[in-house]
Amino acid sequence: MTKVRPDFRRILLTLPHSRQDYAAVGLIAEFADLFDVDLIGTYVDDVNLRSLAEIPNVREFRAGCWEPLNSEQLARDVAFAAREAERLFLENASRHRSRLSFSSEVGVSLRDAGIADIIAVIEPNSVIERATHQFTKSLEAAFRSASSILLVPAQAKRRSGPIIAVASGPDDPGIVAALAFASSSKERLILVPSQPSLSLSTALERASITGVATSLAEAAFLGGNILLPASVKGRLLVMSRKLLMERPAFSQTPILLVSAELSSRADLPNPK
């Protein structure tokens, strides 16, 4: 059996601010384990919140009444929030992955993210938090990068099911990533051609050499969404970033958008 491994190095995760969203951290740690990569969780201080202390006459609602904003208390609150984020990160992630690290930063920064990295973004459960400046900035920073992107809804709970790969051809980088994940998780792979007339027979033959059960399916595309048959319930949807005409919407199924420049540690064998 031939093993295929995409050249992923790390998953970079900006940690959520609500403890209700930390269940998704465990799911991402499981993905890091299946891809055999490091998981780095980063707590990002809200720059706007810190700057409030510099504005004169700012008041806050604390203990049932409005009081002047106390900069020292704000600093203590921020430090506590960072410690709590680290605790929740380790509590949820260490069950699935041992290669973990935590960091704290001021403001969203993904300057170190490269082609071999996966930037994970958790969609908050709260509609209010989805509208915050910080979440929007995190999402925008991910799509400005050259990295692969993992979009995970906070309510995602599915731990089994086929891996679905939307491919533009037999050499699509998303196929390698999907094959590696399907092989590690012992799931079957469903290949979906990005165009009705596209042949993926070569990719099917190559997948059979890796020992992964693989089949074909059809789908419809509407804007940034993929519409699969109701009978297809996937554990992970994989596609190349080069296929995107617009930013895809979050869905119930995590979506891995693979960098078009990603290489693999072992090329798929050519069928004979």
C-alpha positions as CSV (number, residue, x, y, z in Angstrom):
1,M,0.0,0.0,0.0
2,T,1.3,3.5,-0.9
3,K,1.1,6.3,1.6
4,V,0.4,9.8,0.5
5,R,1.1,12.8,2.7
6,P,0.6,16.5,1.8
7,D,3.4,18.7,2.9
8,F,1.5,20.3,5.8
9,R,3.6,21.6,8.7
10,R,1.3,23.2,11.3
11,I,-2.3,24.1,12.0
12,L,-2.5,27.7,13.3
13,L,-5.7,28.4,15.3
14,T,-6.9,31.7,16.7
15,L,-8.7,30.7,19.8
16,P,-12.3,31.7,20.3
17,H,-13.3,34.1,23.1
18,S,-16.4,32.2,24.1
19,R,-16.0,28.9,26.0
20,Q,-19.1,27.6,24.1
21,D,-17.0,27.5,21.0
22,Y,-14.1,25.3,22.4
23,A,-15.7,22.0,21.4
24,A,-14.5,22.8,17.9
25,V,-10.9,23.0,19.2
26,G,-11.0,19.3,20.0
27,L,-12.2,18.6,16.5
28,I,-9.3,20.7,15.0
29,A,-6.8,18.9,17.3
30,E,-8.1,15.6,15.9
31,F,-7.5,16.8,12.4
32,A,-4.0,17.8,13.4
33,D,-3.4,14.3,14.7
34,L,-4.7,12.7,11.5
35,F,-2.5,15.0,9.4
36,D,0.4,14.5,11.9
37,V,1.2,18.2,12.3
38,D,1.7,20.6,15.2
39,L,-1.3,22.5,16.5
40,I,-0.6,26.1,17.7
41,G,-3.4,27.9,19.5
42,T,-3.1,31.7,19.8
43,Y,-5.2,33.9,22.1
44,V,-5.5,37.3,20.5
45,D,-6.1,40.3,22.7
46,D,-8.8,42.7,21.5
47,V,-6.9,45.8,20.4
48,N,-10.0,48.0,20.6
49,L,-10.7,46.8,24.1
50,R,-7.2,47.8,25.3
51,S,-7.5,51.2,23.7
52,L,-10.6,52.0,25.7
53,A,-8.5,52.6,28.8
54,E,-6.8,55.5,27.0
55,I,-10.1,57.3,26.3
56,P,-11.1,59.8,29.1
57,N,-14.4,59.4,30.9
58,V,-15.1,55.9,29.6
59,R,-17.5,54.0,31.9
60,E,-18.2,50.3,32.1
61,F,-21.2,48.3,33.5
62,R,-19.9,46.3,36.4
63,A,-21.7,44.7,39.4
64,G,-25.0,46.1,38.3
65,C,-24.0,49.7,37.8
66,W,-22.0,52.1,35.6
67,E,-18.5,52.9,36.9
68,P,-15.4,54.6,35.5
69,L,-13.3,52.2,33.5
70,N,-10.4,51.0,35.6
71,S,-7.3,50.4,33.5
72,E,-5.7,48.1,36.1
73,Q,-8.8,46.0,36.4
74,L,-9.0,45.8,32.6
75,A,-5.4,44.6,32.4
76,R,-6.2,41.9,35.0
77,D,-9.3,40.9,33.1
78,V,-7.3,40.5,29.9
79,A,-4.6,38.5,31.6
80,F,-7.3,36.2,33.1
81,A,-9.0,35.7,29.8
82,A,-5.6,34.6,28.2
83,R,-5.0,32.1,31.0
84,E,-8.5,30.8,30.7
85,A,-8.1,30.4,26.9
86,E,-4.9,28.4,27.5
87,R,-6.6,26.2,30.0
88,L,-9.6,25.5,27.6
89,F,-7.2,25.0,24.7
90,L,-5.2,22.4,26.5
91,E,-8.2,20.7,28.0
92,N,-9.9,20.2,24.7
93,A,-6.9,19.6,22.4
94,S,-4.7,17.4,24.5
95,R,-7.2,14.5,24.3
96,H,-6.4,14.3,20.6
97,R,-3.0,15.7,20.0
98,S,0.2,15.8,22.1
99,R,2.2,18.2,19.9
100,L,0.5,21.5,21.1
101,S,1.7,25.0,21.9
102,F,0.0,28.1,23.1
103,S,0.8,31.8,22.5
104,S,-0.8,35.2,23.2
105,E,-0.7,38.1,20.9
106,V,-2.2,41.6,20.6
107,G,-4.1,41.9,17.4
108,V,-4.6,39.3,14.6
109,S,-1.2,38.5,13.1
110,L,-0.6,35.6,10.6
111,R,2.7,37.0,9.1
112,D,4.5,33.7,9.8
113,A,1.9,31.6,8.0
114,G,3.2,29.9,4.9
115,I,2.2,27.6,2.2
116,A,2.8,24.5,4.4
117,D,0.5,25.8,7.1
118,I,-3.3,25.4,7.6
119,I,-5.0,28.4,9.2
120,A,-8.0,27.2,11.1
121,V,-11.0,29.5,11.7
122,I,-13.8,28.7,14.0
123,E,-17.2,30.2,13.3
124,P,-18.6,31.4,16.6
125,N,-22.0,30.1,17.7
126,S,-23.1,33.6,18.6
127,V,-24.5,35.8,15.9
128,I,-23.1,38.8,17.8
129,E,-19.6,37.4,17.9
130,R,-19.7,36.5,14.2
131,A,-20.3,40.2,13.6
132,T,-17.3,41.4,15.7
133,H,-14.4,43.2,14.2
134,Q,-11.9,40.5,15.5
135,F,-13.7,37.6,13.9
136,T,-13.9,39.4,10.6
137,K,-10.2,40.4,10.7
138,S,-9.2,36.8,11.4
139,L,-11.2,35.5,8.4
140,E,-9.8,38.2,6.2
141,A,-6.3,37.6,7.3
142,A,-6.7,33.9,6.5
143,F,-7.9,34.5,3.0
144,R,-5.1,37.1,2.3
145,S,-2.5,34.4,3.1
146,A,-1.1,31.8,0.8
147,S,-1.9,29.0,3.4
148,S,-4.5,26.3,3.3
149,I,-7.6,27.3,5.3
150,L,-9.8,25.1,7.6
151,L,-13.3,26.5,8.2
152,V,-14.9,24.9,11.2
153,P,-18.4,25.7,12.6
154,A,-18.4,25.8,16.4
155,Q,-21.3,23.3,16.4
156,A,-19.5,20.7,14.2
157,K,-19.8,17.4,16.0
158,R,-19.5,14.7,13.3
159,R,-16.6,12.4,14.0
160,S,-17.1,9.9,11.2
161,G,-18.2,9.8,7.6
162,P,-16.7,10.0,4.1
163,I,-14.1,12.5,3.1
164,I,-15.5,14.5,0.1
165,A,-13.0,16.1,-2.3
166,V,-14.0,18.5,-5.0
167,A,-11.3,18.3,-7.8
168,S,-10.5,20.2,-10.9
169,G,-8.5,17.3,-12.3
170,P,-6.5,14.2,-11.3
171,D,-3.6,16.3,-10.1
172,D,-5.6,18.7,-8.0
173,P,-3.7,19.3,-4.7
174,G,-7.0,18.7,-2.8
175,I,-7.0,15.1,-3.8
176,V,-3.6,14.4,-2.0
177,A,-4.9,16.1,1.2
178,A,-8.2,14.3,1.1
179,L,-6.5,10.9,0.4
180,A,-4.1,11.4,3.4
181,F,-7.0,12.3,5.7
182,A,-9.1,9.4,4.5
183,S,-6.2,7.0,4.9
184,S,-5.4,8.2,8.4
185,S,-9.0,8.2,9.6
186,K,-9.9,4.9,7.8
187,E,-12.8,6.6,6.0
188,R,-13.8,6.3,2.4
189,L,-13.2,9.0,-0.1
190,I,-15.8,10.6,-2.4
191,L,-14.4,12.5,-5.5
192,V,-16.6,15.2,-7.0
193,P,-15.6,16.6,-10.3
194,S,-15.8,20.4,-10.4
195,Q,-17.3,20.2,-14.0
196,P,-19.8,17.6,-15.2
197,S,-17.6,16.5,-18.2
198,L,-14.4,16.2,-16.1
199,S,-12.9,12.7,-15.9
200,L,-11.3,11.7,-12.6
201,S,-10.7,8.0,-13.5
202,T,-6.9,8.4,-13.2
203,A,-7.4,9.8,-9.6
204,L,-9.7,6.8,-8.8
205,E,-7.0,4.3,-10.0
206,R,-4.4,6.1,-8.0
207,A,-6.6,6.2,-4.9
208,S,-7.1,2.4,-5.1
209,I,-3.3,1.9,-5.0
210,T,-3.3,3.7,-1.6
211,G,-5.9,1.3,-0.2
212,V,-8.6,4.0,0.3
213,A,-12.1,3.0,-0.8
214,T,-13.1,5.7,-3.3
215,S,-16.2,6.5,-5.4
216,L,-17.5,9.3,-7.6
217,A,-20.4,11.6,-7.0
218,E,-21.9,14.7,-8.6
219,A,-22.7,18.0,-7.0
220,A,-24.1,21.4,-8.0
221,F,-22.4,24.7,-7.3
222,L,-24.1,27.9,-6.3
223,G,-21.9,30.9,-5.6
224,G,-19.6,29.9,-2.8
225,N,-21.6,26.8,-1.8
226,I,-21.5,23.2,-2.9
227,L,-24.8,21.4,-3.0
228,L,-24.4,17.6,-2.5
229,P,-27.1,14.9,-2.5
230,A,-28.9,14.7,0.8
231,S,-27.6,11.1,1.2
232,V,-24.0,12.3,1.3
233,K,-23.0,13.3,4.8
234,G,-19.3,14.1,5.0
235,R,-16.8,14.3,7.8
236,L,-14.7,16.8,5.9
237,L,-15.1,18.6,2.6
238,V,-11.8,19.3,0.7
239,M,-11.2,21.5,-2.3
240,S,-8.4,23.6,-3.8
241,R,-8.4,27.4,-3.1
242,K,-7.9,27.9,-6.9
243,L,-11.5,26.6,-7.5
244,L,-13.0,29.4,-5.4
245,M,-14.8,32.2,-7.3
246,E,-15.9,33.7,-3.9
247,R,-15.4,33.0,-0.3
248,P,-17.4,29.9,0.7
249,A,-20.0,30.1,3.5
250,F,-19.5,28.1,6.7
251,S,-21.5,24.9,6.7
252,Q,-22.3,22.0,9.1
253,T,-19.3,20.1,7.6
254,P,-15.8,21.5,8.1
255,I,-14.2,22.7,4.9
256,L,-10.4,22.4,4.1
257,L,-9.4,24.8,1.3
258,V,-6.0,23.6,0.1
259,S,-3.3,26.0,-1.1
260,A,-2.8,25.5,-4.9
261,E,1.0,25.7,-4.3
262,L,1.1,22.9,-1.8
263,S,3.4,20.0,-2.6
264,S,3.3,16.4,-1.2
265,R,6.0,14.3,0.5
266,A,5.2,11.4,-1.7
267,D,3.8,11.7,-5.2
268,L,0.7,9.7,-6.1
269,P,1.8,6.6,-8.1
270,N,0.8,6.5,-11.7
271,P,-1.5,3.6,-12.4
272,K,-0.2,1.0,-14.9
